[in-house]
Amino acid sequence: MKNIPLIIIQIFFVFGTLNAQMTQIFRDDFNDNSNNWPVGNNLNISNGKYNIYCTIGYIYQMGLKEIQFNYKKDYYIETRIKQSDTIRYASGGLVWGNRSKENTLIFKVSAKGWYKIIGYRNNQPFEIKKKTLATSIIKPALNYNVIAIKKIGNILNYYINGQKVHSSATYPTYGYNLGFIASNKAGVHVDYLLVKAEKKTINLISNNLSKYSKENMGLNINSPYHEIAPVIAPDGKTLYVARSYHPLNEKPISKYDIWYSTLGSDGTWSKLKKMGKPLNNSGDNVVISVSPDNNTLYLETLYNSNGSFKSDQGISVSYRTTSGWSIPKKVNIINYYNKNEFESFAFSPNRKVLILSIERDGGYGEKDMYVSFLQSDGSYSEPKNMGSVLNSYLGEGTPYIAPDNKTMYFYSYTEAGYGNADIFVSKRLDETWTKWSKPKNLGKKINSKKWDVYYTVAAKGDYAY
């Protein structure tokens, strides 16, 4: 037990107003590195401290790890840090809701007596609280300061040494990384980290999936390269896969090309074969949907009239002809735009409804799911957000509408699960396509600790890919 005189009383008053549903989900006193914090490159754990050094040539240095809890619910994060220097602009503090340096939230204090609260979204900074002097609250260099963040409802409260210094509305969080920052040549030493939150409960699907098991599709489908986005043709005999980094891919090979496999009479899948031009080009080429007769493909990406890559902002359609696949043509979606780097799409079985996972103004977070409807001229209506039951602050995607036209499978980062992203299922409740049942997790037989996405069910319902 560390000797932390006087701080105990301050912590008590902060804890006194915590929501009773919160429970301690994480604490580290840095007596060792059993929690696997990043070390090396100006990061180390010694003498019961996690030490972060921002050396000359660096604007900042972060030490982060993934600590999962539901940021939509109430939570409390607290740390005790000291700064070992008095450089004017040097500072250190908490980082939370982080996915990358381009998407993060930061609450930092300086030994010179100021604090600042900022965020970054898609590498664009926004100010939550400008640099503010608080010399009567913040202790100088070589003295510890207790920094805390408490979310209650839709309000974020920020504390320094037990005193609330700012309140704001909640801000979108981007990931589960949590930790510390040292900025502008600071040396920051962290005494402990405490996280309290509502206990995570996974809303499991009611029917038992334990009888199902995963079966690797073998070397004819899988390789040392990247295979994602499986789409099975309605007849169950052709499997389309997007593959990147394969040396036979169109250049640059880091982009995804369309490959396919056919089911043999003996029940085995043939070795994947790369589809040729014009379906594959220098962009990311991915099959979204296949018509029942296997002669029409809907594709991510827009193509030029010569088949070259035009844009990743939309979808296209190609038809099988006597001479091969036609050059894909744009499927018009009224007022389509996507502010995210990534997107995914799914059609209803009759192609009258299009589900889109994209980021647009007025959404709930990062990528949300939207719905568009087929119009008489062949276009699709302006995307409409599918609501807060499905969508959340971290992002949802890779939707798939089952043959019953009512069941949708998709991934969510926000709903409580087993890993980075899990597959969930929801039922459509009416004809608006905006009212859905609460998503249910498909369980451990389907989901893992990793990125589980692109769940596709065969038309017969006997296999999922």
N, C-alpha and C positions, 0 to 999 in steps of 0.2 A: 504494500500500500504506500503510495507516494505521499510525501508531506506537502499538503497544499493549504496552509493556514489562510484564514479569512475568506478564501474562495468558496468554501462549503456553504456559508451563509448566503452568498450571492446566488449560487446554484439553486439553493432551496427556494428562493423567491421566484426564480424563473420556472422551476418545475411546478410550483404551487398551482399554476393556472393551466397546466397541461390537461388535455382531454383525457378522460379516464380510460378511453379505449386504447390509448397509446401504450406500447410496451417496448422495452429495449430490444432492438434487433441487432445492434452492433456496438461493440466497444473495443478499442485498442489502446493500450497504455505503452505500446512500443518497447516492451521488455525483450522482444525478439521480432522476427519477421515471419511468424506463423501465418499471418494474413496475406502474405505475398505482395507487399507494396513494391513498386518499381524501385530498384536501387541501381547505383552506378550513374555516370554522367551527372555529377553534382547532386546525387541523392544517396543518402545512407541512413541506416538506423544504428545508433550507438548511445550508450549511457541512458537508455530509456527515452530517447527522443528520436523523432523522425526529422531529419535535417535536409533542408532544401536550400541550395545556393544558386543564386542568379549571378553568374560571373560576367566579367567583361566580355562584350560581344553578344550577350543575350538580353532581350527585352524582358523576358520572364522565364521562369522554370516551374513546371507543374509536377506534382506527384499525385497520381490518381489511381483509383481502383474501382471496379464495379461493385456497388452495394445496392441490391435490388429492394425497392419498396414502392408502394403506390403513391406517386407524387400528387395524384388527384385528391387523396385523403389528407387528413391532418398529419403533420410530422414536425419533428424537432431535431435540429443538428447543432452540436456544440463542440467547440475545440478550445484548447488553451495553448497559445503560442507566444513566443517572444522573438524579438528582432535583435540581431547582434551588431547592428550598425546604426549610424545616425545620418546617413546620406539623405539629402533633402527629399528626393523623390522615391526612395526605397520604401517598399511596403510588402505586406504579406497577409494572407487570409484564406478564406474558404472558397472552394469551387464546388458547385453542385449542379445536378441536372445536366451533366456534360455528356456530349457524344463525341466532340472533337474540338479543336481550338477555334473552329469557326462557329460552333454552336454550344454556348455555355453561359452560366451565370456566376458572378464573382462578387464576393463581399470582402473587402480588404481594408486594413488599417495600417497606419504608418507610425513609427516611433517618434516622428515629428508632430504627432497629435492630430492627424486628420484621418478620415475614413471616406470610402467611396464604394458605391454599389453600381455595377454595370452588367451588361449582357452582350452577347454576340449571337446573331442569327444569320446564317449563311454568310459569315464573315463581315456582317455589317453591325457596327457597335450601336447600342442604345443605352441611354443613361437612366438608371433608376433613381439614383441620388448622386448629385454632383459632389465633387470633393468638398468636404465640410470639416472645419476645425472643431475639435472636441477635446481640448487639452486638459480640461478638468476631469475627463472620463478616461482617456487613453493614457496608459502608463508609458514612459519613455523606454528607450533601448535597454536591453538586459533585464527587463521586467516583463512578467507574463501578463497578457490580456486574454480574457475569456470572450470569445466571439460566438454568438448563437443566432440561429434563424428558426423561427417558429411559424408554421402555417396553421391557421385556424379558419376553417371555412374558405372564403375567397380572399383572405387577408394574409399577407406576409409581414411578420414583425421581425425587426433586426435589433439585436442587443449587443452591447459592449460592456463587459464587467457588470452584468446584471441590470443595466439601464437601457431602456428602449430608446434607440436613437432615430428610428424611422419606421414607418409603416407604408405599405404599398399594396396595390392589387396583386394578385398572383400573376406570374409570367409563365409562358409555356416552357417546359423543360424538354430536353432533346435526347436524353439518354440517362443511364444509371451510373455514370462515372461520378465519383465523389472524392474530394481530397483537398489539396492545398496549392497555393501559388506563392512564389517569391518573385518580386518585380524590381527592375532597375537596380541591380547590383546588391539586392538584399540577401542577408542570410537569415533564414527563418527556421525556428526550432519548435517542433510540435510535441506537446506533452501528452495529449490524449485526444481521441475522437470518440464522440458519443452520438448515436443515432437512435431516436425513438420514432415509432410510427405505428399505425394500425396494423395488426397482425395480418399477414397475407393469407387469404383463403381462396383456393382455386375453385371456381364454379364448374365442376365436372359435368360432362354429359351424363344423363341419367342411365341410359342403357350401357351395359357392361361391355367395354371394348377389349377386355383381357383375352378373349379368344382369338383376337387378331394379332398378327406378328409381322414385323418387317422382314422382307426378304430382299437382299441385295440382287440387283438385276444382272450382275456379272460383268465380265470384261468386254462383252459385246456392246454394252451400253456405257459403262463407266470406264474412266481412264484417269491418268495423272493430271488431266486438264480439268476444266470446269464444265460441268453439265447441270443446267437448271431448266425450269419452266417446261416440264413434260406435258404434252397435250396428246391425248389418245383419240384417234378417229372414232366416230360413232360405231363403226363396224368392229372395233376392237382389234383391228389387224395392222394398223400403222401407228407408230409412236413417233411424234416429232419432239425434238430436244434442241435447246439452244446451248451451243458449246463455244467456249472462248479459249484462247491461248493454244489451240491446236495448230501445228505448223502448216496444215493444209488450209487453214482459214484464209479468207480474203484479208489483205493487209489494211489496217493494222490487226494482227492476230489477237490482240487483247480484246477486240470487240467480239460480240456474239454472232455466230453464224447458225443457220438452221441445218440440222442433221436429222436423219430419219432411220427408223428400223421397221422391218416387217415381221409379222408373226408367222412362223413356219407351221406346217401341218403337224409337226411333232411337239408343238407348244413352246418352242424356243424362239427367242428373238434374234434376228440376223444382226450382224455387226453394223454399227451405225455408218451410214453413208452421207456424205456432205451433199446438200442440194446445190445446184449450180446457179449461175446468173439467170435471170435478173433478181431472184429472190434474195441472194446474198450479195452484199456490196461492202463498202468501207464503214458502214454504220453498224449499230446493234440490230440484228435481224432475229425476230422472235415470232413464232406462230402463236396467235391468240385463240383461234377457233377453226374448226374444220366442218364443212358442210356434210350432211348425211351421205351424199354420194361421193364424198372424198374428192370432189373436183373444184372446190372453192376454198381458198385459204385467206383468213384475215390475219393481218400482220401488224406488229408494232413498226413504227418508222414510216416516214414519207419518202417517196422515190421521185426522182426527176423522170422526164419522158424517155430518157435513154436507159433507165434502170439504175442510175447512180444514186448515191445517198443525197437526200435533200435536207431532211430535218428529223429530229426525234420527237417533234411536237404533233403527234397524232397517230392515226392508224390507216392502213391501206388494205385493199382487197385484190387478189390475183385469181385468175381462172385457168384451169387446165385446158389446154388446146391440143390439137393434133401435133403441133410442133413444140410443145412444152408449155411451161407456165407463162402467162401473159405478164407484161410489165405491170407491177402493182399500181393501182390508182387510189387516190385519196378518198377516204370515207369522210364526208363533210359532217362535222359536229358544230352546231351553231355556237358562236362565241367561245370556242375552245381555247384555253390556255392552261399552262401548268407551270407553276413557279418553282417546282422541285426538279432536281436532276433526274429523278427516276419516276416511273409510272408503270401501271399495269392495268389490264382490261379484261373483261369477260362479257360474253353475250349470253342472253337467255337461250334456251334450246331453239326457239322459233325466230331468233334474231330480232325480235321486236323491241327488246330492251338491252341497253348497253350499260354495264357497270364500269366505272372508272375510278382508279386510285390515283389521285392527283392532289396537288396543293393549290388552292385558290383563295382569293380574298374572302374574308368572313368565315373561314373554316374554324375547326376546333383546335387545330395544332399543326402538325406537319401534314403528311398526306392523309386526306379523308377519302371516304368512298362517296361517289356521286352516281346519279342515275340519269340516263338520257333515253328518250323514246323515239322509235322509228317514225318518221314523217312520211306523208304521201309522196313527196318528191325524192325519197330515198335517203335524205339526210337524217341526222339525229338531233333532238332538241337540245337546248342549252343545258349543261350539266346542273343538276339540283342536288344539294347536299342531302345525304340519306339519314341525317339526324344523330343526336347525341347518344342513343343506345348503341349504335355501331361505332361511331367515331369518337376520338379522344385526343388528348394533347400530344401524344408521342407518335402516333401514326398507325394506319391500317393499310393492308394491300393484298395483292395477288388473289382477288376474288374469283370464285368459281360457282356458277349456278348449276345445281344438280338437275337431272332430267325431269324431276317433278315440278320444276319451275318455281319452287317455293323455298328450297333449302339452299343456303349459301355458306360456303366454306371460305375462310380468309385468315390472314395472319393479323395479330395485334401485338404491338410492343407494350401496350398499357395494361390490358387486362391481365390479372394475376396468372402466372404460368410457371413453367419449369425452366425456362431459359431465356435467351436473347429475344426471340420471337416465337410464339406458339400458334398452332392452327386452332381456330375456333369455328363453331357452327351456330347459325341462327336461322330462324324460320320467319318468312314473310307473313305479316298478319293481315294485309289488305292489298288492294290494287294500286295504291299510291306508290308502292315500293319505297316508302320512307318510314314505315312502321314495322319494327322487327322485334322478335323476342330477345331477351337478354342473352348475349353470346355465352356459349358453353365450351369449355376446354375439352379437346378430344382425348386427353389423358396421356399417361406415360408411354403407352404402346405406340403412339403416333409422335408425340412431342419429346424433345430431348433438352439438354442444356444449351444447345446451339441454336442456329438460325433455321427454323422449320417453316417453310413457305411453299407456295405453288402446289397446293393439294388439289388433285384432279381425280374425279371418279369416272370409271368406265360406264358406258351407257347401261350395261346389264347390272351394274352395282356390285359386281363380284370382286373387283380390284380397285384400289386407289393408288395413284402414282405421285 
